[in-house]
């Protein structure tokens, strides 16, 4: 089933226009053509207008629980996250679901499960990042030499004319 395009307000305006047309005596087919909507929608809207009037075609609030953090609190949380984990009192710059849940509990007195925090972070525009693992004692010049000289030599394989090597196992 194809979802109607447009914002919630545009969809409501389309329903109300259809309702007015139906109350003015227009046939379903005329409403379908005029508003470029499906016949089944017009039939459904006609029933609603008959039972409840135009008021029945207004948008309703979304069902479900209200968000635990208000829009202002979400903005404040995003600002805190952008400052970094160290600025928020953690010992490294790594943000984890557990750490963000702890921050939310500490700053807003609201409890979030760490897994749900990840959904909240996506809604705020944050994306998961994985830190690069790198040895502390790594020598960047030696690594660059190995990548440019040794690895291409190893990758090329055995020299031309060399016989293939096999490994045999004695099953005796």
C-alpha positions as CSV (number, residue, x, y, z in Angstrom):
1,X,0.0,0.0,0.0
2,X,1.4,3.4,-1.0
3,X,1.5,6.0,1.8
4,X,0.1,9.4,1.0
5,X,2.8,12.1,0.4
6,X,3.0,15.3,2.4
7,X,3.3,16.5,5.9
8,X,0.7,15.7,8.6
9,X,-0.8,19.2,8.0
10,X,-0.9,18.6,4.2
11,X,-2.6,15.3,4.7
12,X,-5.2,16.8,7.0
13,X,-5.9,19.7,4.6
14,X,-6.5,17.1,1.8
15,X,-8.9,15.1,4.0
16,X,-10.8,18.3,5.0
17,X,-11.0,19.4,1.3
18,X,-12.4,16.0,0.5
19,X,-14.9,16.3,3.3
20,X,-16.1,19.7,2.2
21,X,-16.5,18.4,-1.4
22,X,-18.5,15.4,-0.2
23,X,-20.7,17.7,2.0
24,X,-21.3,19.9,-1.1
25,X,-22.7,16.8,-2.9
26,X,-19.7,15.8,-5.1
27,X,-19.5,12.2,-6.0
28,X,-16.6,10.0,-4.8
29,X,-15.1,9.8,-8.4
30,X,-15.0,13.6,-8.6
31,X,-13.2,13.9,-5.3
32,X,-10.7,11.2,-6.3
33,X,-9.9,13.0,-9.6
34,X,-9.8,16.5,-8.0
35,X,-7.5,15.6,-5.1
36,X,-5.6,12.7,-6.7
37,X,-6.3,10.3,-3.9
38,X,-7.4,6.7,-3.8
39,X,-11.1,5.7,-4.0
40,X,-10.8,3.6,-0.8
41,X,-9.6,6.7,1.1
42,X,-12.6,8.8,-0.2
43,X,-15.0,6.0,0.8
44,X,-13.4,5.9,4.3
45,X,-13.5,9.7,4.7
46,X,-17.2,9.8,3.5
47,X,-18.2,7.4,6.3
48,X,-16.3,9.5,8.9
49,X,-17.9,12.8,7.6
50,X,-21.4,11.1,7.8
51,X,-20.8,9.9,11.4
52,X,-18.7,12.7,12.9
53,X,-18.7,15.7,10.4
54,X,-15.5,17.5,9.3
55,X,-14.2,17.3,12.9
56,X,-13.6,13.5,12.4
57,X,-11.1,14.2,9.6
58,X,-8.7,16.3,11.8
59,X,-5.3,14.8,12.7
60,X,-5.1,13.1,16.0
61,X,-2.1,12.9,18.4
62,X,0.2,10.0,17.9
63,X,-0.6,7.1,20.1
64,X,2.1,5.9,22.6
65,X,4.0,7.2,25.4
66,X,5.3,10.8,25.6
67,X,9.1,11.2,25.3
68,X,11.0,11.1,28.6
69,X,13.1,14.1,27.5
70,X,11.5,17.3,26.3
71,X,12.7,19.0,23.1
72,X,14.7,21.5,25.1
73,X,16.3,18.7,27.2
74,X,17.2,16.8,24.0
75,X,19.0,19.9,22.6
76,X,20.8,20.3,25.9
77,X,21.8,16.6,25.8
78,X,23.2,17.0,22.3
79,X,25.3,20.1,23.4
80,X,26.7,18.1,26.3
81,X,27.5,15.1,24.0
82,X,29.3,17.4,21.5
83,X,31.6,18.8,24.3
84,X,32.9,15.2,24.8
85,X,32.9,12.5,27.4
86,X,35.8,13.9,29.3
87,X,34.0,17.2,29.8
88,X,31.0,15.2,31.1
89,X,33.3,13.6,33.8
90,X,34.3,10.3,32.1
91,X,37.9,9.1,32.0
92,X,38.0,8.8,28.2
93,X,36.4,10.4,25.1
94,X,34.5,7.2,24.3
95,X,30.7,7.5,24.4
96,X,28.8,4.2,25.0
97,X,25.1,3.6,25.5
98,X,25.8,2.9,29.1
99,X,27.7,6.2,29.6
100,X,25.0,8.2,27.9
101,X,22.3,6.5,30.0
102,X,24.4,7.5,33.1
103,X,24.7,11.0,31.8
104,X,21.0,11.3,31.2
105,X,20.2,9.9,34.7
106,X,22.7,12.4,36.3
107,X,21.7,15.5,34.3
108,X,17.9,15.0,33.8
109,X,17.0,12.5,36.5
110,X,15.5,10.3,33.8
111,X,16.3,6.6,33.5
112,X,16.9,5.1,30.0
113,X,18.0,1.6,29.1
114,X,21.4,1.7,27.4
115,X,20.0,0.1,24.3
116,X,17.2,2.7,24.0
117,X,19.8,5.4,24.4
118,X,21.2,4.3,21.0
119,X,17.9,5.0,19.4
120,X,17.7,8.4,21.0
121,X,21.2,9.2,19.8
122,X,20.2,8.4,16.2
123,X,17.2,10.7,16.6
124,X,19.6,13.4,17.7
125,X,21.7,12.9,14.5
126,X,24.6,11.0,16.1
127,X,26.0,8.0,14.3
128,X,27.9,5.0,15.8
129,X,31.7,5.4,15.5
130,X,34.2,2.7,16.3
131,X,37.6,3.9,17.7
132,X,40.6,2.8,15.7
133,X,42.7,0.2,17.6
134,X,46.4,1.0,17.5
135,X,49.3,-0.2,19.5
136,X,50.8,2.6,21.7
137,X,54.4,1.6,20.8
138,X,53.6,1.5,17.1
139,X,56.4,3.0,14.9
140,X,54.6,4.8,12.1
141,X,57.8,5.0,9.9
142,X,58.4,1.3,10.2
143,X,54.8,0.6,9.4
144,X,54.9,2.8,6.3
145,X,58.0,1.0,5.1
146,X,56.4,-2.4,5.6
147,X,53.3,-1.3,3.7
148,X,55.2,0.1,0.8
149,X,58.0,-2.4,0.4
150,X,57.4,-5.6,2.3
151,X,53.7,-6.1,1.8
152,X,53.8,-5.7,-2.1
153,X,56.7,-8.2,-2.2
154,X,54.8,-10.8,-0.1
155,X,51.6,-10.2,-1.9
156,X,53.1,-10.9,-5.4
157,X,53.5,-14.6,-4.4
158,X,56.1,-17.0,-5.5
159,X,58.6,-16.2,-8.3
160,X,57.9,-17.3,-11.9
161,X,59.0,-20.9,-12.6
162,X,58.9,-22.0,-9.0
163,X,57.1,-25.3,-8.3
164,X,54.0,-25.2,-6.3
165,X,54.3,-26.2,-2.7
166,X,52.0,-28.7,-1.1
167,X,51.4,-29.8,2.5
168,X,50.7,-33.5,3.0
169,X,49.3,-35.2,6.0
170,X,50.1,-38.8,6.7
171,X,46.9,-40.6,7.5
172,X,48.9,-43.9,7.7
